[in-house]
Amino acid sequence: MAANDQAKAAGFLMGLTYAVGALGIGLGFSTAFSSTPDLRWACFFAVGLAGILSFVRHSLLNRGDAQRMGWNNGEMNPFQVEVGLANLAWGLLAVVAVALSWGLAVYSACFLVFGFYMAFVTGFKAIRSASGHPEEWRTVIPAASFAALLIVIGSAGMSALP
């Protein structure tokens, strides 16, 4: 697949990632602060599917995703593929945790891992923006917001544990 076609596919998958992430966040907030929170489906969407879709974008469509982010140098970036594999790791963890009913502690931990990762990515983007890459600023607020929401839901779930 040509890089331009990959960039279009990566853009579509980014939108889909936002959609499933938002669905999971919404489901998470609908239950996270109740007396008996159930983060199962929130985890499945916000961490599981979002992680797996991010893997596809970063690893399988790496040239197009790099072009979408303005990082395209025309070659495969092995580090970007590694980032995709990290996304796959927590995405699969979340899906398996939901499928095997591992419980609130694991679902909450999945939220926290993804949230901490996104917080670190946000910090990196802010530093990069301030040091001569102003194009990164467009992603700082959405990434920071997603990170904060993931961390809040994960923390609420952990706080509800006996």
N, C-alpha and C positions, 0 to 999 in steps of 0.2 A: 504494500500500500504506500503510495506517495506521501511525502511529508505533509503536503497541503490537505490531503484526504484524512491523514492521521490527525491533523490539527482540528479539523471539523469534528471528527469523531471524539477527540479528547475534549473539545468544547462542549459537546453534547453530554458526555459522561460527567464533566464537571458540573453541569446544570443538574443532572440526575443525582449526583452525589449531594449537592445542596438540598435537593428535594427530599431524598431519603433521610439525610441528616436532620432536616427540619421536622420531618414526621417523627423521627425518634426523639428529638428534643421535646416536641409537643407532647408525645406520649409520656416521656419521662416527667415533665412538669405536672402532668395530670395526675400522677400518682406518687411522686417522690416525697412529698410532704404530708402524705396521709399517714394514718396510724399503722397501716400495713402496706407499705409500698411494694409494688411489683414492677420491677424494671425489665422484665423479660423481653417484651416486644420493643421497648425503647432501646434496649441494648442491641437487639437484632438489627434494627434499622440504623440507629445513629452510629454504632461502632462496627457491627458486622458488615452490613451492606455498604456503608460508606467506606470502610477499610478495603473491602474487596474491589469496589469500583475504583478507588484510588490506586490500588495495585495495577489494575488493567490500564489505567491512564499512564501512570509513571513507568511501568515496566514493559507492557506489551505495545503501547503506543508512544514509546518514549520520545521519538523524534518529533512527533506531532504535538505532544504535551509540552516539550521544550519550546517549540515554536509558539504555542499558545501563550506560554509564560514570558516570551521574549528572550529566551535563553538559547535559541537555536544556533548551533554552529555547524549543522549538517551532519553530525556524527552521533552515534549512540554514546550516551554519557553513562558509564557503568555505575556511578554513584546514584544517579536518578533511578536506575533499576534497583539498586539496593534499598533506596527509600520505598520504592513500590513493594519490595519484599517485606519490609517492616510493616507497611500498611496491611499486607496480606496476613502477617502473623497475628496481629490483634483482631483483624476482621474474622479470620477463621476461629480464633479463640472465642470470640463473641458468639458466632454461629453455633459452634460445638457446645458452648455453655448453655445456650438456649435450647438446643436440641436434646441435651442430656439433663436439663433442669438442674444446673449446678447451684442455683440460688442467688439470693440478693448480694451476698458478699462478693461473689465472682462477677456478677453483672456490674456492681458498683466499681470494682477494681478495673474492669474493662473501660468504663467511662473515665476513670481517673488516668489511666495510662494514655488514652487517646487525648484527653484534655491537657495533660502535662506536655505531651509531644506538641500539640498545637500551640501551647503557650510558648514553648521554646522556639518554634517556627516563627511565631509572631515577633518575638524578641530579635531573632535573626533578621527578619524582614525590616524591622524598624531601624536596626543598626545599619543594615545595607542601604536603606533609604537615606539615612542621614549622612552616609559616606559616599554620595555621588550616584546613587541609583534611585532617583525619585519615582520611577515607574513602580517600585515596590509599595509605595504608600497606598495605592488603590486596594491592596489586599490586607493591609494591617488591621483596619477596623473589623472587617468580616472575620478574619482569622482570630483576632482577640475575642470577639463576641462568641464565636463557636467554642473556643477554648474555655472561656469563663462558664458558659452554659454546661458544657460537659463536666467541668470540675464541680460546679454547684450540684448537679444531679448525682454525680458519683459520691460526693461528700454527704449529701442528704441520705442516700442509700446506706452508706457506712454508718451514719449517725443513728439510723433506725435499727441497727443490729443489736441483739441482746447483749 
